[in-house]
Amino acid sequence: MKFYEVTGSLSEPISKVHEWIQEAETASVALPHAMNLSSLNLEGKPSSRMVLLKRMSPEGLVFFTDYEGNKGKQIQEFPFIALNFWWAKTNKQIRIEGKCKMVSDEENDDYFSSRPRGSQISASVSLQSKELDSYELLVEQSKNFEIDHLDKDITRPKRWGGFLVEPESIEFWIDQKNRLHKRELYKKENSKWKKVLLSP
């Protein structure tokens, strides 16, 4: 199963992120590309949730969401975020901090058209983070939308799309039985990556 796309020649730390995800997949982790995303609102209050990595390139990591949901609004208002991968089966963790920007409409359209039809319907009828009168009504709206679009292509809602996370730091953490865990930090300085070791 292909969890995400890799484009271009990856830099050393981003290539290592890819390698560790592949290792987690080999270890039969259910969603090896799932990552925790933390963002801030304008009051400085944090929010955290799981998202799925969908593309990796020399520029960074891409995930998709609803631009008008809480997550999308927070990122547009304050684009600095943190990502975290952790896999119990490999005892490894990756921490990424960086800045987000929207991907192109072309990439949004291409990826949306590749999604399963059920996911396209869900993105079309669900206004992410909005209060519901009832779950049953949402299900009914989904069924009606599906009937209305029978044998028709579903157009991407303009409020739905991707963010590119441009990493400024990437930390790799490996569990050690002696509790002296290994920490390797890459920091981007003047467009180049600098690697240092950190004490646990």
DOBA-603650 format. One line per 4 residues: number of its first residue (from 1); for each residue x, y, z of N, C-alpha, C, O. Coordinates in Angstrom, 1 decimal, padded with zeros to 4 digits. Layout:
NUM> X/Y/Z/X/Y/Z/X/Y/Z/X/Y/Z  ...
This chain:
1> 000.8/-001.2/000.0/000.0/000.0/000.0/000.9/001.2/000.0/001.8/001.3/000.7  000.5/002.2/-000.9/001.3/003.4/-000.9/000.6/004.5/000.0/-000.5/005.0/-000.4  001.3/004.8/001.1/000.7/005.8/002.0/000.8/007.2/001.6/-000.1/008.0/001.8  001.9/007.6/000.9/002.2/008.9/000.5/003.1/008.9/-000.6/003.8/007.9/-001.0
5> 003.2/010.1/-001.3/004.1/010.2/-002.5/005.4/010.9/-002.1/005.4/011.8/-001.3  006.4/010.5/-002.8/007.7/011.1/-002.6/008.1/011.8/-003.9/008.2/011.1/-005.0  008.4/013.1/-003.9/008.8/013.8/-005.1/010.1/014.5/-004.9/010.4/015.0/-003.9  011.0/014.4/-005.9/012.2/015.1/-005.9/013.3/014.4/-005.1/013.0/013.3/-004.5
9> 014.5/014.9/-005.0/015.6/014.3/-004.3/015.6/014.9/-002.9/015.8/016.1/-002.7  015.3/014.1/-001.9/015.1/014.5/-000.5/016.4/014.9/000.1/017.4/014.2/-000.1  016.4/015.9/000.9/017.6/016.3/001.7/017.8/015.3/002.8/016.9/014.4/003.1  019.0/015.3/003.5/019.3/014.3/004.4/018.3/014.1/005.5/017.9/012.9/005.7
13> 017.8/015.1/006.3/016.9/014.8/007.3/015.5/014.4/006.8/014.9/013.6/007.5  015.0/015.0/005.7/013.7/014.6/005.2/013.8/013.1/004.7/012.8/012.4/004.8  014.9/012.8/004.1/015.1/011.4/003.6/015.1/010.4/004.8/014.6/009.3/004.7  015.6/010.9/005.9/015.6/010.0/007.1/014.2/009.9/007.7/013.9/008.8/008.2
17> 013.4/010.9/007.6/012.0/010.8/008.0/011.3/009.7/007.2/010.7/008.9/007.7  011.6/009.8/005.9/011.0/008.8/005.0/011.5/007.4/005.4/010.7/006.4/005.4  012.8/007.2/005.6/013.3/005.9/006.0/012.7/005.4/007.3/012.4/004.2/007.4  012.5/006.2/008.3/011.9/005.8/009.6/010.4/005.4/009.4/009.9/004.5/010.1
21> 009.7/006.1/008.5/008.3/005.7/008.2/008.3/004.4/007.6/007.4/003.5/007.9  009.2/004.2/006.6/009.2/002.9/005.9/009.5/001.8/006.9/009.0/000.7/006.8  010.4/002.0/007.9/010.8/001.1/008.9/009.5/000.7/009.7/009.3/-000.4/010.1  008.7/001.7/010.1/007.5/001.5/010.8/006.5/000.7/010.0/005.8/-000.2/010.6
25> 006.4/001.0/008.7/005.6/000.2/007.9/006.0/-001.3/007.9/005.2/-002.2/007.9  007.3/-001.5/007.7/007.8/-002.9/007.8/007.5/-003.6/009.1/007.3/-004.8/009.1  007.4/-002.8/010.2/007.1/-003.4/011.5/005.6/-003.5/011.7/005.2/-003.9/012.8  004.8/-003.3/010.6/003.4/-003.5/010.6/002.6/-002.5/011.4/001.6/-002.8/012.0
29> 003.2/-001.3/011.5/002.4/-000.2/012.2/001.2/000.1/011.3/001.4/000.3/010.1  000.0/000.2/011.9/-001.2/000.4/011.1/-001.2/001.7/010.2/-001.5/001.6/009.0  -000.8/002.8/010.8/-000.8/004.0/010.0/000.6/004.7/010.2/000.7/005.6/011.0  001.6/004.2/009.6/003.0/004.7/009.8/003.2/006.1/009.5/004.1/006.8/009.9
33> 002.3/006.7/008.6/002.4/008.1/008.2/001.5/009.0/009.0/001.4/010.2/008.6  000.9/008.5/010.1/000.1/009.4/010.9/001.0/010.3/011.8/002.0/009.8/012.3  000.7/011.5/011.8/001.5/012.5/012.6/000.6/013.4/013.4/-000.4/013.8/013.0  001.1/013.7/014.6/000.4/014.7/015.5/000.8/016.1/015.0/001.9/016.4/014.9
37> -000.2/016.9/014.8/000.0/018.3/014.4/-000.5/019.2/015.5/-001.7/019.1/015.9  000.4/020.1/015.9/000.0/021.1/016.9/000.1/022.5/016.3/001.0/022.9/015.6  -001.0/023.3/016.6/-001.1/024.6/016.1/-001.5/025.6/017.2/-002.0/025.1/018.2  -001.4/026.9/016.9/-001.8/027.9/017.9/-002.9/028.8/017.4/-002.9/029.1/016.2
41> -003.8/029.3/018.2/-004.7/030.3/017.8/-004.0/031.7/018.1/-002.9/031.7/018.7  -004.7/032.7/017.8/-004.1/034.1/018.0/-004.0/034.4/019.4/-003.3/035.4/019.8  -004.6/033.7/020.3/-004.5/033.9/021.8/-003.3/033.1/022.4/-003.0/033.2/023.6  -002.7/032.3/021.5/-001.5/031.5/021.9/-002.0/030.2/022.6/-001.1/029.5/023.2
45> -003.2/029.8/022.4/-003.7/028.5/022.9/-003.5/027.4/021.9/-003.9/027.5/020.8  -002.9/026.3/022.4/-002.5/025.2/021.4/-003.7/024.3/021.2/-004.5/024.1/022.1  -003.7/023.7/020.0/-004.6/022.5/019.7/-003.7/021.5/019.0/-002.7/021.7/018.4  -004.1/020.2/019.3/-003.3/019.1/018.7/-004.3/018.0/018.2/-005.4/017.8/018.8
49> -003.9/017.4/017.1/-004.7/016.4/016.4/-003.9/015.6/015.5/-002.8/016.0/015.1  -004.4/014.4/015.1/-003.6/013.5/014.2/-004.0/013.9/012.7/-005.2/014.0/012.4  -003.0/013.9/011.8/-003.3/014.1/010.4/-002.4/013.1/009.7/-001.5/012.4/010.3  -002.7/012.9/008.4/-001.9/011.9/007.6/-001.0/012.6/006.6/-001.4/013.5/005.9
53> 000.3/012.2/006.6/001.2/012.7/005.6/000.8/012.2/004.2/000.6/011.0/004.1  000.8/013.1/003.2/000.4/012.6/001.9/001.4/012.9/000.8/001.4/012.2/-000.2  002.4/013.8/001.1/003.5/013.9/000.1/004.7/014.4/000.9/004.6/015.2/001.8  005.9/014.0/000.4/007.1/014.4/000.9/008.0/014.9/-000.2/008.1/014.2/-001.2
57> 008.7/016.0/000.0/009.6/016.5/-001.1/010.7/017.2/-000.4/010.8/017.4/000.8  011.7/017.7/-001.2/012.8/018.5/-000.6/012.3/019.7/000.2/013.0/020.2/001.1  011.1/020.2/-000.2/010.6/021.4/000.4/010.0/021.1/001.8/009.9/022.0/002.7  009.5/019.9/002.0/008.8/019.5/003.2/007.8/018.5/003.1/007.9/017.6/002.2
61> 006.8/018.5/004.0/005.8/017.5/004.1/004.4/018.1/003.9/004.1/019.2/004.3  003.5/017.4/003.2/002.2/017.9/002.8/001.1/017.0/003.5/001.2/015.8/003.4  000.1/017.7/004.0/-001.1/017.1/004.5/-002.3/017.9/004.0/-002.1/019.0/003.6  -003.5/017.3/004.0/-004.7/017.9/003.5/-005.7/018.1/004.6/-005.8/017.3/005.5
65> -006.6/019.1/004.5/-007.6/019.4/005.5/-008.6/020.3/004.9/-008.6/020.7/003.7  -009.5/020.8/005.8/-010.5/021.8/005.4/-009.9/023.2/005.9/-009.7/023.4/007.1  -009.7/024.0/004.9/-009.1/025.3/005.2/-010.0/026.2/006.2/-009.5/027.1/006.8  -011.3/025.9/006.2/-012.2/026.7/007.0/-012.5/026.0/008.4/-013.3/026.5/009.2
69> -011.9/024.8/008.6/-012.1/024.2/009.9/-011.2/024.9/010.9/-010.4/025.8/010.6  -011.3/024.5/012.2/-010.4/025.1/013.2/-008.9/025.0/012.9/-008.2/026.0/013.0  -008.5/023.9/012.5/-007.1/023.6/012.1/-006.7/024.5/011.0/-005.6/025.2/011.1  -007.4/024.5/009.9/-007.1/025.4/008.8/-007.0/026.8/009.1/-006.1/027.6/008.6
73> -008.0/027.3/009.9/-008.0/028.7/010.2/-006.8/029.1/011.1/-006.2/030.1/010.9  -006.5/028.2/012.1/-005.4/028.5/013.0/-004.1/028.6/012.2/-003.3/029.5/012.4  -003.9/027.7/011.3/-002.7/027.7/010.5/-002.5/028.9/009.6/-001.5/029.5/009.4  -003.7/029.4/009.0/-003.6/030.5/008.2/-003.4/031.8/009.0/-002.8/032.7/008.5
77> -003.9/031.8/010.2/-003.7/033.0/011.1/-002.3/033.0/011.7/-001.7/034.1/011.9  -001.8/031.8/012.0/-000.4/031.7/012.6/000.2/030.4/012.1/000.0/029.4/012.6  001.0/030.6/011.0/001.5/029.4/010.2/002.6/028.5/010.9/003.0/027.5/010.2  003.0/028.9/012.1/004.1/028.0/012.7/003.4/026.9/013.4/002.6/027.0/014.3
81> 003.9/025.6/013.1/003.3/024.4/013.7/004.4/023.5/014.2/005.6/023.7/013.9  004.0/022.4/014.8/004.9/021.3/015.2/004.2/020.0/014.9/003.0/019.8/015.0  005.1/019.1/014.4/004.6/017.7/014.0/005.4/016.7/014.9/006.5/017.0/015.3  004.7/015.6/015.2/005.3/014.5/015.9/004.9/013.2/015.4/003.7/012.9/015.3
85> 005.9/012.4/015.1/005.7/011.0/014.8/006.2/010.1/015.9/007.2/010.5/016.5  005.5/009.1/016.3/006.0/008.1/017.3/005.4/006.8/017.0/004.3/006.6/016.7  006.4/005.8/017.0/006.0/004.4/016.7/006.5/003.5/017.9/007.7/003.4/018.1  005.5/002.9/018.6/005.9/002.1/019.7/006.7/000.8/019.3/007.6/000.3/020.0
89> 006.4/000.3/018.1/007.0/-000.9/017.6/008.5/-000.7/017.3/009.3/-001.7/017.3  008.9/000.5/016.9/010.3/000.8/016.6/011.0/001.6/017.7/012.2/001.8/017.6  010.2/002.0/018.7/010.7/002.9/019.8/011.5/004.1/019.2/012.6/004.4/019.7  010.9/004.7/018.3/011.5/005.9/017.7/010.5/007.1/017.6/009.2/006.8/017.5
93> 011.0/008.3/017.6/010.1/009.4/017.5/010.8/010.5/016.7/012.0/010.6/016.6  010.0/011.3/015.9/010.5/012.4/015.2/009.7/013.6/015.5/008.4/013.6/015.5  010.4/014.7/015.8/009.8/016.0/016.1/010.2/017.0/015.0/011.4/017.1/014.7  009.2/017.7/014.5/009.4/018.6/013.4/008.8/019.9/013.7/007.6/020.0/014.1
97> 009.5/021.0/013.6/008.9/022.4/013.8/009.2/023.2/012.5/010.2/023.1/011.9  008.2/023.9/012.1/008.3/024.7/010.8/007.1/025.6/010.5/006.3/025.8/011.4  007.1/026.0/009.3/006.1/027.0/008.9/005.2/026.4/007.7/005.8/025.7/006.9  003.9/026.6/007.7/003.0/026.1/006.7/002.7/027.1/005.6/002.7/028.3/005.9
101> 002.5/026.6/004.4/001.9/027.5/003.4/001.0/026.6/002.6/001.2/025.3/002.5  000.0/027.2/001.9/-001.0/026.4/001.1/-000.3/025.9/-000.1/000.6/026.5/-000.7  -000.7/024.7/-000.5/-000.2/024.1/-001.8/-001.1/024.7/-002.9/-002.1/025.4/-002.7  -000.7/024.4/-004.2/-001.4/025.0/-005.3/-002.8/024.4/-005.5/-003.0/023.3/-005.1
105> -003.6/025.1/-006.2/-004.9/024.6/-006.6/-004.8/023.3/-007.4/-005.6/022.4/-007.3  -003.8/023.3/-008.3/-003.5/022.2/-009.2/-003.2/020.9/-008.3/-003.8/019.9/-008.6  -002.4/021.0/-007.3/-002.1/019.9/-006.5/-003.3/019.5/-005.7/-003.6/018.3/-005.6  -004.1/020.4/-005.2/-005.3/020.1/-004.5/-006.3/019.3/-005.3/-006.8/018.3/-004.9
109> -006.5/019.8/-006.6/-007.4/019.1/-007.5/-006.9/017.7/-007.8/-007.7/016.8/-007.9  -005.6/017.6/-008.1/-005.1/016.3/-008.5/-005.2/015.3/-007.3/-005.6/014.2/-007.5  -004.9/015.7/-006.1/-005.0/014.8/-005.0/-006.5/014.5/-004.7/-006.8/013.3/-004.4  -007.3/015.5/-004.7/-008.8/015.3/-004.4/-009.4/014.2/-005.4/-010.1/013.4/-005.0
113> -009.0/014.4/-006.7/-009.5/013.4/-007.7/-009.0/012.0/-007.5/-009.7/011.1/-008.0  -007.9/011.8/-006.8/-007.4/010.5/-006.5/-007.9/009.8/-005.3/-007.7/008.7/-005.1  -008.7/010.6/-004.5/-009.2/010.1/-003.2/-010.4/009.1/-003.5/-011.0/009.2/-004.5  -010.6/008.2/-002.6/-011.8/007.3/-002.7/-013.1/008.1/-002.7/-013.1/009.2/-002.1
117> -014.1/007.7/-003.4/-015.3/008.4/-003.6/-015.9/008.8/-002.2/-016.5/009.9/-002.0  -015.9/007.9/-001.3/-016.4/008.1/000.0/-015.8/009.3/000.7/-016.4/010.1/001.4  -014.4/009.4/000.5/-013.7/010.5/001.1/-014.0/011.9/000.4/-014.1/012.9/001.1  -014.3/011.8/-000.9/-014.7/013.0/-001.6/-016.1/013.5/-001.1/-016.3/014.7/-001.0
121> -017.0/012.5/-000.9/-018.3/012.9/-000.4/-018.2/013.5/001.0/-018.9/014.5/001.2  -017.4/012.9/001.8/-017.3/013.4/003.2/-016.8/014.8/003.2/-017.3/015.6/003.9  -015.7/015.0/002.4/-015.1/016.4/002.4/-016.1/017.4/001.8/-016.1/018.6/002.2  -017.0/017.0/001.0/-018.0/017.9/000.4/-019.1/018.2/001.3/-019.6/019.4/001.3
125> -019.6/017.3/002.1/-020.8/017.6/002.9/-020.4/018.0/004.4/-021.2/018.6/005.0  -019.2/017.6/004.8/-018.9/017.9/006.2/-018.1/019.2/006.3/-017.1/019.4/005.7  -018.7/020.2/007.0/-018.0/021.5/007.3/-017.2/021.3/008.6/-017.8/021.5/009.7  -016.0/021.0/008.4/-015.1/020.5/009.5/-015.2/021.5/010.7/-015.0/022.7/010.5
129> -015.4/021.0/011.9/-015.4/021.7/013.2/-016.7/022.5/013.5/-016.9/023.0/014.5  -017.6/022.5/012.5/-018.9/023.2/012.7/-019.8/022.3/013.6/-019.8/021.1/013.5  -020.6/023.0/014.4/-021.6/022.3/015.2/-022.7/021.6/014.4/-023.1/022.2/013.4  -023.1/020.4/014.8/-024.1/019.6/014.1/-025.4/019.7/014.8/-025.4/019.6/016.1
133> -026.5/019.7/014.1/-027.8/019.6/014.7/-028.0/018.1/015.2/-028.6/017.8/016.2  -027.5/017.2/014.3/-027.6/015.8/014.6/-026.6/015.0/013.7/-026.4/015.4/012.5  -026.1/013.9/014.2/-025.2/013.1/013.3/-026.0/012.5/012.2/-025.6/012.3/011.1  -027.3/012.1/012.5/-028.1/011.4/011.6/-028.4/012.3/010.4/-028.5/011.8/009.2
137> -028.5/013.6/010.6/-028.8/014.6/009.6/-027.6/014.6/008.6/-027.7/014.7/007.4  -026.4/014.6/009.2/-025.2/014.6/008.4/-025.1/013.4/007.5/-024.7/013.5/006.3  -025.4/012.2/008.1/-025.4/011.0/007.3/-026.5/011.1/006.1/-026.2/010.6/005.0  -027.6/011.6/006.4/-028.7/011.8/005.4/-028.2/012.7/004.3/-028.4/012.5/003.1
141> -027.5/013.8/004.7/-027.0/014.8/003.7/-026.0/014.1/002.8/-025.9/014.3/001.6  -025.2/013.2/003.4/-024.1/012.5/002.7/-024.8/011.5/001.6/-024.4/011.5/000.5  -025.8/010.9/002.1/-026.6/009.9/001.2/-027.2/010.7/000.0/-027.2/010.3/-001.1  -027.8/011.8/000.3/-028.5/012.6/-000.7/-027.4/013.2/-001.7/-027.7/013.2/-002.9
145> -026.3/013.6/-001.2/-025.2/014.1/-002.0/-024.7/013.0/-003.0/-024.5/013.2/-004.2  -024.6/011.8/-002.4/-024.2/010.7/-003.3/-025.2/010.4/-004.4/-024.8/010.1/-005.5  -026.4/010.4/-004.0/-027.5/010.2/-005.1/-027.5/011.3/-006.1/-027.6/011.0/-007.3  -027.3/012.5/-005.7/-027.3/013.6/-006.6/-026.1/013.6/-007.6/-026.2/014.1/-008.7
149> -025.0/013.0/-007.1/-023.8/012.9/-007.9/-023.5/011.5/-008.5/-022.4/011.2/-008.9  -024.6/010.7/-008.6/-024.4/009.4/-009.2/-023.9/009.5/-010.6/-024.5/010.2/-011.4  -022.9/008.8/-010.9/-022.3/008.8/-012.3/-021.7/010.1/-012.7/-021.6/010.4/-013.8  -021.4/011.0/-011.7/-020.8/012.3/-011.9/-019.5/012.4/-011.2/-019.3/011.8/-010.1
153> -018.6/013.2/-011.7/-017.4/013.5/-011.0/-017.7/014.5/-009.9/-018.6/015.3/-010.0  -017.0/014.4/-008.8/-017.2/015.3/-007.6/-016.1/016.3/-007.7/-014.9/016.0/-007.6  -016.5/017.6/-007.7/-015.5/018.7/-007.8/-015.0/019.0/-006.4/-015.8/019.0/-005.4  -013.7/019.3/-006.2/-013.2/019.6/-004.9/-013.8/020.9/-004.4/-013.8/021.9/-005.1
157> -014.3/020.9/-003.1/-014.7/022.1/-002.5/-013.5/023.1/-002.4/-012.4/022.7/-002.0  -013.8/024.3/-002.7/-012.7/025.3/-002.6/-012.1/025.5/-001.2/-011.0/025.9/-001.1  -012.9/025.1/-000.2/-012.4/025.2/001.2/-011.5/024.1/001.6/-011.0/024.0/002.7  -011.3/023.1/000.7/-010.5/021.9/001.1/-009.2/021.9/000.3/-009.2/022.1/-000.9
161> -008.1/021.6/001.0/-006.8/021.6/000.3/-005.7/021.2/001.2/-005.9/020.8/002.4  -004.5/021.4/000.7/-003.3/021.0/001.4/-002.4/022.1/002.0/-002.5/023.2/001.5  -001.6/021.7/003.0/-000.6/022.6/003.5/000.8/021.9/003.3/000.9/020.7/003.6  001.7/022.7/002.9/003.1/022.3/002.9/003.8/022.7/004.2/003.8/023.9/004.5
165> 004.3/021.8/005.0/005.1/022.2/006.2/006.6/022.3/005.7/007.2/021.3/005.3  007.1/023.5/005.9/008.5/023.7/005.5/009.3/023.6/006.8/009.3/024.5/007.6  010.0/022.5/007.1/010.7/022.3/008.3/011.8/023.3/008.6/012.6/023.6/007.7  011.9/023.7/009.8/013.0/024.5/010.3/013.9/023.8/011.2/015.1/024.1/011.4
169> 013.3/022.7/011.9/014.1/021.8/012.7/013.5/020.4/012.7/012.2/020.3/012.6  014.3/019.4/012.7/013.8/018.0/012.7/014.7/017.2/013.7/015.9/017.2/013.6  014.0/016.7/014.7/014.8/015.9/015.7/014.4/014.4/015.6/013.2/014.1/015.6  015.4/013.6/015.7/015.2/012.1/015.7/015.6/011.6/017.0/016.7/011.9/017.6
173> 014.7/010.8/017.6/014.8/010.3/019.0/014.7/008.8/018.9/013.8/008.2/018.3  015.7/008.1/019.6/015.7/006.6/019.6/015.8/006.2/021.1/016.7/006.6/021.8  014.8/005.3/021.5/014.8/004.8/022.9/016.0/003.9/023.1/016.4/003.1/022.3  016.6/004.1/024.3/017.7/003.2/024.8/017.3/002.6/026.1/016.8/003.3/027.0
177> 017.7/001.3/026.3/017.3/000.6/027.5/018.0/001.3/028.8/017.5/001.2/029.9  019.2/001.9/028.6/019.9/002.6/029.7/019.3/003.9/030.0/019.8/004.7/030.9  018.2/004.3/029.3/017.5/005.6/029.5/018.3/006.8/029.0/017.9/007.9/029.1  019.5/006.6/028.4/020.3/007.6/027.8/019.9/007.7/026.3/020.6/007.3/025.4
181> 018.7/008.1/026.0/018.1/008.1/024.7/018.9/008.9/023.7/019.5/010.0/024.1  019.0/008.4/022.5/019.7/009.1/021.5/018.9/010.2/020.8/017.8/009.9/020.3  019.4/011.4/020.8/018.7/012.6/020.1/019.6/013.3/019.1/020.7/013.7/019.5  019.1/013.4/017.9/019.9/014.0/016.8/019.0/015.1/016.2/017.9/014.8/015.7
185> 019.5/016.3/016.3/018.8/017.5/015.8/019.4/018.1/014.6/020.6/018.4/014.5  018.5/018.3/013.6/018.9/019.0/012.3/018.2/020.4/012.4/017.0/020.4/012.6  019.0/021.4/012.2/018.4/022.8/012.2/018.8/023.4/010.9/019.9/023.3/010.4  017.8/024.1/010.3/018.1/024.8/009.0/018.6/026.2/009.2/018.0/027.0/009.9
189> 019.8/026.4/008.7/020.5/027.7/008.8/021.0/028.1/007.5/021.8/027.5/006.8  020.4/029.3/007.0/020.8/029.8/005.6/020.6/028.7/004.6/021.5/028.5/003.7  019.4/028.1/004.6/019.0/027.1/003.6/019.8/025.8/003.7/019.7/024.9/002.8  020.7/025.6/004.7/021.5/024.4/004.8/021.2/023.8/006.2/020.9/024.4/007.2
193> 021.2/022.4/006.2/020.9/021.7/007.4/022.2/021.5/008.2/023.3/021.1/007.7  022.1/021.8/009.5/023.2/021.6/010.5/022.8/020.5/011.5/021.7/020.6/012.0  023.6/019.5/011.7/023.3/018.4/012.6/024.0/018.5/013.9/025.3/018.7/013.9  023.3/018.4/015.1/024.0/018.3/016.4/023.3/017.2/017.2/022.2/016.7/016.9
197> 024.1/016.8/018.2/023.5/015.8/019.1/023.0/016.5/020.4/023.6/017.5/020.8  021.9/016.0/021.0/021.4/016.5/022.2/021.4/015.5/023.3/021.3/014.3/023.1  021.6/016.0/024.5/021.6/015.2/025.7/020.1/014.8/026.0/019.2/015.6/025.8  019.9/013.6/026.4/018.5/013.2/026.7/017.9/013.9/027.9/016.8/013.7/028.3
